[in-house]
Amino acid sequence: MILHRYFARRFLFAFLAVFTVFLAIFVLLDMVEQIRKFDSDAVGFLEIVNLTLLNVPQGLYRILPLVMILATLTLFLTLARTSELVVTRAAGRSALQALISPVIVALLIGVAAVAVMNPIVAATSKQYEIAAGRHSQGNSSTLSISREGLWLRQGGPEGQTVIRARQSNLDGTELSGVSFLGFGPEGTPSYRIEAASARLTTGAWELQDAKQWRFENTENPERAAEIHQHMQIRSDLTLDQIRDSFGTPSSIPIWELSGFIGQLERAGFSARSHRVWLHMELAMPLMMVAMVLIGAGFTMRHTRFGRTGNMVLASLGLGFAMFFIRNFAQILGESGQIPAILAAWSPPSAAILLSLGILLNLEDG
């Protein structure tokens, strides 16, 4: 038990050291990128630092598996140079037994990353998008999904219009059970329209079976209501604006992602990419374990055997390959080529089986 605690402590320190190095590198690189991206006359240094700190967690979170394999290489190369692994084997502990504590630590780090760091990354990335959009004079999100359905917002010289629809097609350009509530420039309600359906065309919404109530210059809006079989409402919305308003699945905390998927599907949208992301996040601890086993499979040998550099390069190559295979499987899952569960869980499972085979062959074979 004492030996397991010792290896666990050494591995945790190695992970924190590698993580700190990458954190410093990401902060410096991202700060340069923010200075290049925004006008220095309009955005001060403190705001640049704030944008950097909001954007860095997202980049670090994406490369956690690579940080894990580098920490594994750091640990076992150090143990091999100090002959501690030789002493461990001489005490009757096999290579697989020595791996128990690093694997448990990696599993716990993966669980903590998904449960704690994922919501933090979701919050900081969303705040970064808001702050960056404010400094670049961009538009804020025009779309929202809730239990009541789909909500859109559009604006113009005549005021703002809020749109609510019960259902929609996959890209949000065809709505059913739709309501339009218009506000004047001063912010007071000016009209309301209920329609059976609405379709977004270039520069306008085309409504079918619509009823319009006007609230200006009338004491009884119902008496002055108008019914139209077909009518148009001017709109500056585009398909790209609606699509961009969904945001990325990574901007939604893991604890809220399942409910958001249900809301998307009830509103008529495809939630495939969000479902794939959810399974990818749930499989993160398994991917961390796979990276530990891959790194250990090539470095749990004494340095006097030689070819240490080649073994490290092989371990890094295999780790990077599994990282990109995982990303490629995610793309296949999001495009519907393979099921979401297969896209998320097959790469780490295959990596664990492969690394265990390498360990058994090199250590006991």
Residue pairs with C-beta under 8 A, 6 or more apart in sequence:
3 88
3 91
3 93
3 98
4 100
4 101
5 101
7 75
7 98
7 101
7 102
8 101
8 102
8 104
8 105
10 75
10 78
10 79
11 71
11 72
11 75
11 101
11 102
11 105
11 106
12 105
14 71
14 72
14 74
14 75
14 78
15 67
15 68
15 71
15 105
15 109
17 71
17 74
18 67
18 70
18 71
18 74
19 60
19 67
19 71
22 60
22 63
22 67
23 56
23 60
26 56
26 59
26 60
27 52
27 53
27 56
30 52
30 55
30 56
30 59
31 48
31 49
31 52
34 43
34 48
34 51
34 52
34 55
35 48
37 132
38 48
38 51
38 132
38 135
38 136
42 135
43 51
43 135
47 131
47 135
50 131
51 128
51 131
51 132
51 135
53 124
54 124
54 125
54 127
54 128
54 131
55 124
55 125
55 128
57 117
57 120
57 121
57 124
57 125
58 121
58 124
58 125
58 128
58 250
60 67
61 113
61 117
61 118
61 121
64 109
64 110
64 113
64 284
64 288
65 287
65 288
65 290
65 291
65 319
65 322
65 323
65 326
66 291
66 319
66 320
66 323
68 106
68 109
68 288
68 291
68 292
68 295
69 291
69 292
69 294
69 295
69 315
69 316
69 319
70 295
72 102
72 106
72 291
72 292
72 294
72 295
72 296
72 299
73 295
73 299
73 312
73 315
73 316
75 102
76 85
76 295
76 296
76 299
76 300
77 299
77 303
77 308
77 312
79 85
80 299
80 300
80 301
80 302
80 303
80 308
81 303
83 302
85 98
85 300
85 301
85 302
86 302
88 98
89 95
94 363
94 364
95 296
95 300
95 359
95 363
95 364
96 359
96 363
98 300
99 292
99 293
99 296
99 300
99 359
102 292
102 296
103 289
103 292
103 293
106 285
106 288
106 289
106 291
106 292
107 285
107 288
107 289
109 285
109 288
110 284
110 285
110 286
110 287
110 288
110 289
111 285
113 284
113 285
113 288
114 254
114 281
114 282
114 284
114 285
115 254
118 253
118 254
118 281
119 253
119 254
119 255
121 250
122 250
122 251
122 252
122 253
122 254
123 253
125 248
125 250
125 251
126 247
126 251
129 247
129 251
130 140
132 138
133 139
133 140
139 241
141 245
141 247
142 152
142 153
142 154
142 237
142 241
142 242
142 245
143 150
143 151
143 152
143 153
143 172
143 242
143 245
143 246
144 150
144 151
144 152
144 245
145 151
145 260
145 263
145 264
145 267
145 269
146 263
147 263
147 266
148 164
149 164
149 165
149 166
149 167
149 177
149 266
149 267
150 164
150 165
150 166
150 167
150 168
150 172
150 175
150 267
150 268
150 269
151 162
151 163
151 164
152 162
152 163
152 164
152 165
152 172
152 237
152 242
153 160
153 161
153 162
153 163
154 160
154 161
154 163
154 235
154 236
154 237
155 161
155 236
156 234
156 236
157 185
158 182
158 184
158 185
159 182
159 183
159 184
159 185
159 187
159 190
160 182
160 183
161 180
161 181
161 182
161 183
161 233
161 235
162 180
162 181
162 183
163 175
163 178
163 179
163 180
163 181
163 198
163 205
164 178
164 179
164 181
165 175
165 176
165 177
165 178
165 179
165 198
165 267
166 176
166 177
166 178
167 175
167 176
167 177
167 266
167 267
167 268
168 174
168 175
168 176
168 267
168 268
168 269
169 268
170 268
170 269
170 270
171 239
171 242
171 243
172 200
172 239
172 242
172 243
172 269
173 199
173 200
173 239
173 242
174 197
174 198
174 199
174 200
175 197
175 198
175 199
176 196
176 197
177 196
178 194
178 195
178 196
178 197
178 198
178 207
179 192
179 193
179 194
179 195
180 191
180 192
180 193
180 195
180 198
180 205
180 207
180 233
181 189
181 191
181 192
182 189
182 190
182 191
182 192
182 193
183 189
183 190
184 190
184 216
188 215
189 215
190 214
190 215
190 216
191 212
191 213
191 214
191 215
191 216
192 212
192 213
192 215
192 221
193 207
193 210
193 211
193 212
193 213
193 231
193 233
194 210
194 211
195 207
195 208
195 209
195 210
195 211
196 208
196 209
196 210
197 207
197 208
197 209
198 205
198 206
198 207
198 208
199 205
199 206
200 206
200 235
200 237
200 239
200 242
203 234
203 235
203 236
204 232
204 233
204 234
204 235
205 232
205 233
205 235
206 230
206 231
206 232
207 228
207 230
207 231
207 232
207 233
208 229
208 230
209 229
210 227
210 228
210 229
210 230
210 231
211 225
211 226
211 227
211 228
212 225
212 226
212 227
212 228
212 231
213 221
213 222
213 224
213 225
214 221
214 224
215 221
218 224
246 269
249 257
249 273
249 274
249 276
249 277
249 278
250 277
252 260
252 274
254 278
254 281
257 274
257 277
257 278
257 281
258 278
260 271
260 274
261 271
261 274
261 275
261 278
264 270
264 271
264 274
265 271
272 333
272 334
272 336
272 340
273 334
275 340
276 330
276 333
276 334
276 340
276 343
276 344
277 330
278 340
279 333
279 340
279 341
279 343
279 344
279 345
280 326
280 330
280 343
280 344
282 344
283 344
283 345
283 348
286 345
286 348
286 349
286 352
287 326
287 347
287 348
287 351
289 348
289 352
290 322
290 347
290 348
290 351
290 352
290 355
291 319
291 322
291 351
293 351
293 352
293 355
293 356
293 359
294 315
294 318
294 319
294 322
294 351
294 354
294 355
294 358
295 315
295 319
296 355
296 359
297 315
297 355
297 358
297 359
297 362
298 311
298 312
298 314
298 315
298 318
298 358
298 362
299 308
299 311
299 312
299 315
300 359
300 362
300 363
301 311
301 362
318 354
322 347
322 348
322 351
325 347
326 347
326 348
329 338
329 342
329 343
329 344
329 346
329 347
330 343
330 344
332 338
332 343
333 339
333 340
333 342
333 343
333 344
334 343
